[in-house]
C-alpha cells in the first residue's frame, strides 16, 4: 500500500520555515499611490501583508496576487536579487 501526504508534528513550526528565499519576484509597494483598499492584505495567501501594508519579505513567496488585486497599481513586481 502506498501512502501520499504528510503530517505536521509540530504545530506552529511554519513560523520557523521562512519561505521568502523561494521568491523570484519581489512586490514593491508605492505608498503614494495606495488608496488603502486592503485588497493586498485580504488576498495575500501567505498573510505577509499587515494592516499598515508592510510586506514581510521573510515569508512572501512573490506570487504577485497583491499586485493583481491592487486597483490602483500601487504594487510592482521586481526581480529579487
C-alpha positions in Angstrom: 0.0 0.0 0.0 1.3 3.4 -0.9 0.5 6.5 1.1 0.5 10.0 -0.1 0.5 13.1 2.1 2.2 14.4 5.1 1.7 15.4 8.7 2.9 18.3 10.7 4.0 17.0 14.1 4.9 20.4 15.5 2.1 23.0 15.5 3.4 26.5 14.8 6.5 25.2 13.1 5.8 27.1 9.9 7.0 30.2 11.6 10.4 28.7 11.7 10.5 28.0 8.0 11.0 31.3 6.3 9.8 30.9 2.7 11.0 34.3 1.3 14.0 32.7 -0.3 11.8 30.8 -2.7 10.8 34.1 -4.3 11.9 35.1 -7.9 9.9 38.4 -7.9 9.5 40.8 -5.0 6.5 43.1 -4.5 7.3 46.8 -4.0 4.5 49.0 -2.8 4.2 52.7 -3.6 2.6 54.3 -0.6 1.9 57.5 -2.6 -0.5 55.5 -5.0 -2.1 53.3 -2.3 -5.7 54.1 -1.6 -5.9 51.7 1.5 -8.5 49.4 0.0 -6.9 46.4 1.8 -7.1 44.1 -1.2 -3.5 43.2 -0.9 -4.0 42.4 2.8 -7.1 40.4 2.1 -5.9 38.4 -0.9 -2.3 37.6 0.2 -2.4 33.8 0.6 0.6 33.8 3.0 -0.6 36.7 5.2 2.6 38.6 4.5 1.0 42.0 4.3 -0.1 43.6 7.6 -2.9 46.2 8.1 -0.3 49.0 7.6 0.6 47.5 4.3 4.1 46.4 5.3 5.3 43.3 3.4 7.1 40.6 5.4 9.7 39.5 3.0 10.8 36.6 5.2 7.6 34.8 4.2 6.5 36.5 0.9 6.9 34.0 -2.0 6.4 36.7 -4.6 3.2 35.2 -6.1 2.1 38.6 -7.3 -1.6 38.2 -6.2 -1.2 41.5 -4.2 -0.2 43.3 -7.5 -3.0 41.7 -9.4 -5.6 42.7 -6.8 -4.4 46.3 -6.4 -7.0 48.6 -8.1 -4.5 51.5 -8.5 -1.3 49.6 -9.5 0.4 50.6 -6.3 2.4 47.4 -6.2 5.0 46.5 -8.7 6.9 43.2 -9.0 10.7 43.4 -9.4 13.2 40.6 -9.8 14.5 39.7 -6.4 18.3 39.5 -6.4 
